[in-house]
Amino acid sequence: MKAYVVGVGMTRFEKPETREWQYWDMAKEAGTKALEDAGITYDRIEQVAVGYCFQPSTAGQRAVYGLGLTGVPVYNVNNNCATGSTALMMARQFVEGGIADCVLALGFEKMARGSLGGGGAGGGDGADFKMSPVARHYGIMAARHGFEMTPPTAQIFGNAAREHMETYGTTEAQLAAVGAKNHRHSVNNPYAQFQDACTVDEVLAAKTVHRPLTRLQCSPTSDGSAAAVVVSERFVERHGLAERAVEIVAQAMTTDTGESFASGSCVDVVGQPMTRAAARQVYERSGLGIADVDVIELHDCFSINELLTYEALGLCGPGESGKLVESGATTYGGRWVVNPSGGLISKGHPLGATGIAQIAELTWHLRGEAGARQVQGARVGLAHNIGLGGAAVVTLLRG
């Protein structure tokens, strides 16, 4: 049975503590928008998958009770930065498996100001990560690069950038080009946390977080929520939603294998092999390839991860991603438009909401509703969401 997205909604992503709201307020806003977009009421929803990382157990119920008290099952999902796409995947599986005809996928996060930790109780010299789910990942990094007094997630991705530079000659300017592109894209996105364009030189001149990554190449902590209504083909037909429906053509989630750790490289530890495997599965299941894709929303938590993902998705060969972004192939007028929303770097990154917000952005483009940032003629979109620990989700959509 096929699954379709028929309604999407999101809040603006904002710096934590900017607005006086709770996670249930933002969830209600995003969920209400998605239901209105689909043209249905909450009592049509049969199952709910809710993603978040920093709220207590059953926060999903607290979040959706503002939409309605209908007694339907609510599943709470936590998969690090891939949480939102994991909730969406559950929704799709409920529909494709014939368990439900109409499911809500909802993600939200209310975060604290400051740099995101690495999954342990603190930073310091790395000792705090012994009991962390990502202890093995940071152990691989520490064995090769040591452990410094900088934000741990920036360290592991920054060290992946250093390795890529040493191996392939990738330059700091090419890394900065990712940040400049995504900040430029976000100017036209009213939902983005940042809406100011910047140049490559300005990205390079920004404060260093962990060399070679500067602040304008790093996703910020954010508050926000996003939601998607996922339905069956018969629901689309019965409710006359064909013009609104965007098909989930294929979707895959992969987790770490031995390849993530065997090389001792941060490039592998941060998930490039997982992404490559998920993309391969999606292409095989759909019969489509990267050449068929028009618009991409990918997990640019740091600029280097956008470059690593280009290679893993097949936009270019190993080591060619720096030249690809520099060429203009991944912006308007190029072969693909990557992160027209501004991506995580500029749109923001409330962990539980990110993966679903990517789907909202792609849905708007595939319907021709993205306004000033519209990718003209977009028919096929690809979303990529990844979390350390690890999980990579790749989703292929067709309008």
Secondary structure, DSSP 8 states (H G I E B T S, - for coil): --EEEEEEEE---B-TTSS---HHHHHHHHHHHHHHHHT--GGG--EEEEE-SSS-TTHHHHHHTTT------EEEE--GGGHHHHHHHHHHHHHHTTS-SEEEEEEEE---SS----SSS--TTTGGGTTSTTHHHHHHHHHHH---SS-HHHHHHHHHHHHHHHHH---HHHHHHHHHHHHHHHTT-TT-S------HHHHHHS-EEETTEEGGGB----BEEEEEEEEEHHHHHHTT-TTT-EEEEEEEEE---THHHHT--HHHHTTHHHHHHHHHHHHHHHS--GGG--EEE---SBHHHHHHHHHHHTSS-TT-HHHHHHHTTTSTTSS-EE-TT-HHHHH---HHHHHHHHHHHHHHHHHT--GGG--TT--EEEEEEEETTTEEEEEEEE-
